[in-house]
Amino acid sequence: MTDTDAAPRGLFRLVYASRFTGADRDLDEALRSILAKSIQNNRLVDVTGFLVAGEGRFLQLLEGPVDSVQATYERIARDPRHADLAVIASGPADRRLFRDWNMGQHRLGAADAALLAEAGQQTFEPAGLDPEVAVRLLAAAGGRHLR
């Protein structure tokens, strides 16, 4: 659960990390399923965001109305594909970082070593990221995709 008492009824942002509970070989199929369902659900409640996945871990940013973001996060927390959820940042936001995506995603690969290095990581360990670094990593990964 996140602290939303001080959040205005305007735009709210939540960044969390979690661990994929399935086998690594199943991550790509899980990502396809998560992305398809997220796009469908998020469109209905005005939530946008971005998901980075790799090494059996997720880093996700959700943004939208506080009640919608909170309900989305609570649904994710109940999803058996996620474990060890850790909220990295939550609170009001001035603007959407991913306004064009109900949910975008990036699967980390060998070509992303520089992206991780900029975040101070050799391997993808999102739960330990500083909030600003986590948002920069998500924005950089999102910037690699055109829509």
N, C-alpha and C positions, 0 to 999 in steps of 0.2 A: 504494500500500500504506500502511496506517496502522499506528501503533505500538500494539499491543494487549498487549504483555508485562506491563504493570503493571495491566491491567484485571482486576477480579475476575470470577469466573464468573457474576456477577449481571448486572444491567442495564447495558447499554452504549449510548452515543449517538454518532452520527456525523452531522456536517453537512457537506455538500459543495455546490459550485457547478459547473455545466458549461454548455457552449454547445450549442444544438441545431444539428445539422449540416444539417437540411433547410431548405427554403424557408419563409418566414414563413407563407405561405398553408397549409402542411401541418402547422403546429404543433397546431391543435385536434385533428386526426385522430390525430396522434402521441400527444397527451395521453390521448385516449380509450383507445388501445391500451396505453400504458404503465400507466395506472390499472387497467384490467381485468386485465392480466397480474400487476401488483404485488399486487393484492388476492388473487389466486389463490395466487401464490408465497408471499407474506408470511404468510398464514394458516397455512400448513403449517409454518413455522419460527419462529412467535411474534414476528414483526417488525411493528412499527407505525410510523407516520410521516406526514409531510405534505410535499407538493411544491408549490412556487410556481413558476409559469412566466410569462414575458413577455419581450418584446423579444428573442426568440431565445435566452433564457437560462433555466436551471433553478437553483433553490435547493431542496435537499431535506434533510430530517432523517429519519434511520432510528434506531430504538431497539429493543432486544431483547437476547437472549443474544449475547455477544461473537462467537462463532463464526458465528451466523446473520447478524448485521449485517455482519461482514467478508465472508462469502460473497455476500451481497446486493450489497454495494458492488463487489466484484470482478466480478460479473455485469454490473452497470451500466457499469463501466469498459470491458467488452468490447462493449457495445451500440453499434453504429455510429451511432445517433442522438445520441450524446453525444461531445463533444470538449472538450479543455482542462479536464479535471476538476481541481478544486482542493479539497482537504480544508480546511475552515475550522475545524472542531473535532472532536475525538474523545476519548472517555474514559468512565469510569464515570458513571452517572447515579443520582440518588437515587430518582427516580420517572419514570414515563412522562408525557410531555406530551400524547401523542395515543393514549391507551390504547384509545379506542373506534374507531380507524381502522386497519385493516390498511394502508391508504394513502388519505389524503385529498388533495385538490388544489384549488388556486385559480389561475385564469388572471387575471393582472393586466390591468386596463383603465383607462380614463380616471377612473373613480370611485376609484381607488386612489392618487391623488396624495398624499393625506394620510398614507396608510400608508407610502409611500416617503419622504415628508418626515420622518416620525418616525425613519426609519432613516438620515437624513442624505443621502438620494439624490433627485435630480431624475429620473434615469433608472435603470432596474433594472440594476445592476452588482454582482451578488451575490458575485463572487469577491473583491472588495476589502473585504467587510464584516468588522467585528470579530466574534468568535464570539458575544458576548452580544447584540449588535445583530441578528445573523442569527437567533438563537433567538427574540428578541422579535418580529422581523418574521414569522417562521413562525407563532408563537403567535397574533399579532394576525390574520394572514390566516386561520388555522384557526378562530379565534373568530368569524369572520363566517359560518361554516357550521354549521347544526344537523344533527344526525344522529339 
